[in-house]
Amino acid sequence: MATQLDLVRGTLDMMVLRALSWRALHGYDIARWLERVSDDALRVEEGSLYPALHRLAARGWVTAQWGVSENNRQAKYYTITSAGRKQLRQETETWAAFIAAVAKVLEARPA
């Protein structure tokens, strides 16, 4: 069994929006949060995370601003926008319905 799950296409954007739903974070903190809450099952590499953050910014779902990290280094902090919150709600509802449907299939008995 793999120790790391592959991200289903399109889920990274939703998970990044979720990470930002409480407060502004920089990229490294977003990646660490995803690892922590998934018990290290989800690891997001920079090559996936930063394009996702740029994509979210281009869509108006996050904004970015330079600040100083807890290590006294310059870091770009990302904040979810109201449009991003709306998108997160829609995607969360869609995923909940998908998960429920898959669960029904997995629990089904032969006809």
Secondary structure by P-SEA (a helix, b strand, c coil): cccccccccaaaaaaaaaaaccccccaaaaaaaaaaaaccccccccccaaaaaaaaaaaccbbbbbbbccccbbbbbbbbcaaaaaaaaaaaaaaaaaaaaaaaaaacccc
